[in-house]
Amino acid sequence: MTLPQSVRIAAKAAHDKKAENVIALDLREQGDFTDHFLLISGGNQRQLVAIADAIEAALRAAGYRADHVEGYPRQEWILLDYGALVVHVFTPKTREFYDLERLWGGAKRTELSG
């Protein structure tokens, strides 16, 4: 599956900040609220902020603007909503608790390595 440019840019920015377990979910057949989720884990809260900031900067440089951002200052789950792309940056514990991969189990899944 070919991923949209926004997903590829966000994944690269995340990997540049040493993100782990980066997975894209294609939700186009699951609903109409977004096309893709990008699920990302960071080792700690400080890294989550660095990853989210890097993604925002890289996408902004490519002409994408977030419609909505949540999670600051709590920083255990930062959500960046770009309309067709929703980025979720989690601590491992929070990602495991919410388990979006299972919740959206019918979505096509692409693991993205750095």
Backbone bond lengths (Angstrom), bond angles and torsions (degrees), N, CA, C in turn:
res aa  C-N    CA-C-N  psi(-1)  N-CA   C-N-CA  omega(-1)  CA-C   N-CA-C  phi
1 M - - - 1.455 - - 1.528 108.75 -
2 T 1.302 116.15 134.29 1.455 121.55 176.51 1.517 108.55 -87.50
3 L 1.311 115.77 125.19 1.460 120.60 -178.99 1.522 110.31 -89.38
4 P 1.329 117.18 147.67 1.456 120.56 177.36 1.536 111.42 -61.98
5 Q 1.311 114.99 157.10 1.457 121.27 -179.53 1.529 111.68 -55.92
6 S 1.317 118.20 -41.76 1.465 120.78 -177.82 1.523 111.25 -60.86
7 V 1.322 117.55 -39.34 1.469 121.61 179.18 1.526 109.84 -66.47
8 R 1.321 116.90 -44.42 1.467 120.82 -179.69 1.527 111.49 -64.09
9 I 1.331 117.38 -41.58 1.467 121.58 178.81 1.523 110.12 -63.39
10 A 1.325 116.69 -47.46 1.466 120.67 -179.10 1.528 111.21 -63.32
11 A 1.319 117.65 -41.67 1.467 120.95 179.53 1.523 111.00 -63.94
12 K 1.323 117.44 -42.05 1.464 120.14 179.27 1.524 110.59 -63.92
13 A 1.331 117.10 -44.03 1.467 120.63 178.63 1.527 110.71 -60.51
14 A 1.331 116.39 -40.23 1.472 120.67 178.36 1.521 110.79 -64.51
15 H 1.325 116.70 -45.87 1.468 120.09 179.27 1.521 111.61 -62.91
16 D 1.324 117.08 -35.34 1.465 120.43 178.20 1.526 111.79 -62.14
17 K 1.323 116.89 -22.69 1.471 122.06 177.46 1.535 111.30 -102.77
18 K 1.327 115.79 20.35 1.473 122.86 175.02 1.524 113.69 65.98
19 A 1.336 116.64 33.34 1.463 120.98 175.62 1.519 109.85 -64.44
20 E 1.317 115.50 156.53 1.460 122.00 -179.38 1.524 109.84 -122.42
21 N 1.340 115.08 156.01 1.458 121.93 171.54 1.527 111.88 50.83
22 V 1.331 116.46 56.14 1.462 122.51 -178.68 1.529 108.45 -87.30
23 I 1.321 115.51 118.58 1.463 121.65 -175.17 1.525 109.45 -132.82
24 A 1.335 115.33 132.37 1.465 121.26 174.05 1.521 108.44 -100.95
25 L 1.314 116.03 133.83 1.455 122.43 174.24 1.516 108.48 -112.83
26 D 1.314 116.80 126.94 1.459 122.55 177.83 1.525 107.49 -89.68
27 L 1.309 116.24 110.20 1.465 122.04 -175.04 1.525 113.38 -104.95
28 R 1.321 117.48 11.40 1.467 119.86 -175.63 1.523 112.39 -60.30
29 E 1.331 117.81 -30.15 1.468 119.81 178.92 1.529 112.31 -93.12
30 Q 1.334 117.32 -2.73 1.459 121.53 -176.56 1.523 113.50 -95.94
31 G 1.310 117.70 -23.28 1.454 120.21 -177.05 1.512 109.68 178.64
32 D 1.330 115.71 -176.46 1.455 118.90 -177.04 1.524 113.25 -117.36
33 F 1.325 118.41 12.66 1.460 120.14 -178.03 1.517 113.00 -85.29
34 T 1.339 118.43 -23.59 1.457 123.05 176.04 1.519 108.70 -161.65
35 D 1.325 116.64 162.64 1.460 120.72 177.53 1.525 112.27 -93.63
36 H 1.342 116.11 -38.49 1.466 120.02 -175.63 1.529 111.59 -140.53
37 F 1.324 114.33 143.92 1.460 122.74 164.70 1.519 106.22 -104.65
38 L 1.320 116.63 142.57 1.451 121.95 168.85 1.515 105.77 -118.85
39 L 1.330 116.13 115.54 1.459 122.46 -177.03 1.521 108.58 -103.13
40 I 1.334 115.89 129.71 1.461 121.80 -172.34 1.517 108.88 -138.93
41 S 1.331 116.26 140.43 1.464 121.16 173.65 1.520 110.14 -113.41
42 G 1.325 114.40 142.82 1.457 121.92 172.90 1.506 108.47 -124.53
43 G 1.309 116.74 154.24 1.459 121.29 -173.54 1.514 115.52 -69.26
44 N 1.335 117.15 -27.73 1.467 120.39 -178.68 1.529 108.70 -157.27
45 Q 1.318 116.12 174.82 1.458 120.34 -174.91 1.526 112.56 -63.07
46 R 1.310 117.14 -37.69 1.462 120.74 179.41 1.539 110.11 -63.26
47 Q 1.329 116.45 -40.75 1.464 119.84 179.07 1.528 110.96 -67.95
48 L 1.311 118.18 -35.78 1.463 120.98 177.31 1.521 110.67 -57.38
49 V 1.311 116.11 -45.26 1.460 120.53 179.70 1.529 109.93 -63.43
50 A 1.327 117.47 -43.45 1.470 120.93 179.25 1.529 110.87 -62.16
51 I 1.331 116.87 -41.80 1.468 121.13 179.06 1.527 110.06 -64.70
52 A 1.319 116.97 -49.60 1.472 120.82 -178.57 1.525 110.72 -61.87
53 D 1.323 117.55 -42.91 1.470 120.48 178.88 1.526 111.15 -62.95
54 A 1.336 117.22 -40.90 1.467 121.14 179.43 1.522 111.17 -65.15
55 I 1.329 116.50 -40.56 1.469 120.39 178.24 1.525 110.12 -63.91
56 E 1.328 116.52 -47.00 1.467 119.61 179.38 1.524 111.27 -59.07
57 A 1.328 117.58 -43.70 1.468 121.17 -179.00 1.528 111.28 -65.72
58 A 1.328 117.30 -43.36 1.470 120.79 -178.93 1.524 111.15 -66.41
59 L 1.323 116.88 -42.68 1.460 119.08 179.48 1.524 111.37 -70.12
60 R 1.323 117.34 -37.23 1.471 120.77 177.17 1.531 110.03 -61.56
61 A 1.339 116.54 -42.22 1.471 120.81 178.95 1.530 111.49 -63.03
62 A 1.332 116.51 -26.72 1.473 121.37 179.32 1.533 112.01 -91.91
63 G 1.330 116.84 3.03 1.459 120.21 176.40 1.516 115.81 96.52
64 Y 1.330 117.79 7.57 1.468 121.41 178.97 1.526 109.64 -97.42
65 R 1.316 115.82 139.04 1.468 121.48 177.95 1.526 109.09 -123.85
66 A 1.319 115.92 135.10 1.461 120.44 178.78 1.529 109.31 -69.86
67 D 1.338 115.11 135.44 1.462 121.01 174.22 1.525 110.39 -79.00
68 H 1.335 114.67 -30.69 1.465 119.84 -174.83 1.523 109.33 -158.26
69 V 1.318 116.24 141.46 1.468 122.17 176.86 1.524 107.84 -132.24
70 E 1.336 116.32 133.49 1.469 122.06 177.76 1.513 109.65 -134.02
71 G 1.315 115.96 157.56 1.452 120.55 171.25 1.506 114.91 114.45
72 Y 1.325 117.99 -22.50 1.451 119.80 173.99 1.516 106.35 -79.98
73 P 1.274 125.09 140.55 1.457 127.47 1.03 1.529 113.68 -94.01
74 R 1.330 118.13 1.60 1.470 119.98 -176.17 1.518 112.41 -61.71
75 Q 1.303 117.04 -43.63 1.450 123.89 167.90 1.524 116.54 66.11
76 E 1.302 118.65 27.66 1.459 119.55 171.29 1.517 110.10 -102.69
77 W 1.330 114.85 -15.62 1.459 121.93 176.42 1.521 106.29 -155.85
78 I 1.293 116.35 110.74 1.462 121.15 177.89 1.523 107.29 -107.10
79 L 1.317 116.06 129.41 1.454 122.25 -178.99 1.524 108.54 -114.92
80 L 1.333 115.48 128.80 1.463 122.38 176.20 1.524 107.20 -119.03
81 D 1.321 117.12 113.98 1.465 121.70 -175.30 1.523 109.45 -104.61
82 Y 1.332 115.38 115.11 1.463 122.63 178.59 1.529 111.48 -109.76
83 G 1.302 117.10 19.66 1.463 120.60 -178.50 1.522 110.54 82.75
84 A 1.317 117.76 -87.35 1.465 121.81 -179.59 1.519 112.66 -74.16
85 L 1.330 117.28 -13.55 1.470 123.18 178.30 1.521 108.90 -132.51
86 V 1.319 116.09 129.29 1.459 121.40 172.84 1.522 106.91 -120.16
87 V 1.332 115.80 120.81 1.456 122.45 -178.61 1.521 108.45 -100.28
88 H 1.335 115.67 130.46 1.459 122.49 177.11 1.528 107.36 -117.23
89 V 1.327 116.95 120.35 1.460 121.72 178.43 1.524 106.53 -115.54
90 F 1.338 116.18 116.86 1.465 122.46 -171.72 1.523 112.60 -120.23
91 T 1.331 115.32 156.03 1.456 119.84 158.32 1.530 105.33 -74.77
92 P 1.323 118.97 154.17 1.469 119.72 -179.87 1.535 113.19 -56.28
93 K 1.319 116.99 -40.37 1.472 121.24 -179.02 1.532 111.11 -63.11
94 T 1.325 116.82 -44.59 1.461 121.07 -179.61 1.523 110.74 -68.62
95 R 1.327 116.51 -39.31 1.473 119.70 178.49 1.517 110.34 -62.96
96 E 1.306 116.93 -42.86 1.468 120.45 179.05 1.527 110.78 -64.26
97 F 1.331 117.78 -40.53 1.456 121.93 -178.30 1.532 111.34 -62.98
98 Y 1.329 117.59 -47.44 1.468 120.41 -177.07 1.526 112.60 -82.61
99 D 1.300 118.73 -26.36 1.464 125.39 171.91 1.539 113.21 44.64
100 L 1.326 115.40 57.86 1.464 119.89 -179.17 1.524 112.22 -63.85
101 E 1.330 117.56 -28.02 1.464 119.66 176.73 1.526 111.17 -59.82
102 R 1.322 116.84 -40.88 1.467 120.73 178.48 1.521 110.22 -73.51
103 L 1.320 116.37 -43.41 1.464 121.27 -178.84 1.526 111.12 -58.05
104 W 1.325 117.35 -39.03 1.460 123.13 179.10 1.527 109.67 -106.90
105 G 1.317 116.62 41.87 1.452 123.25 -175.94 1.519 114.97 -58.60
106 G 1.319 118.30 -24.33 1.452 121.06 179.77 1.524 113.86 -81.43
107 A 1.322 116.96 -6.92 1.470 120.43 -178.32 1.513 110.86 -78.88
108 K 1.334 115.86 148.69 1.455 120.50 173.94 1.529 107.71 -68.53
109 R 1.324 114.85 135.66 1.457 121.59 -172.76 1.522 110.01 -117.55
110 T 1.340 115.98 134.10 1.459 121.28 176.22 1.523 108.68 -129.44
111 E 1.337 116.13 118.49 1.466 120.43 175.52 1.509 108.07 -83.07
112 L 1.324 116.00 131.43 1.461 121.54 -176.44 1.521 109.13 -113.58
113 S 1.306 116.24 117.99 1.461 119.85 178.52 1.508 109.38 -99.77
114 G 1.320 115.00 154.89 1.469 121.45 -177.66 1.444 109.59 -77.68
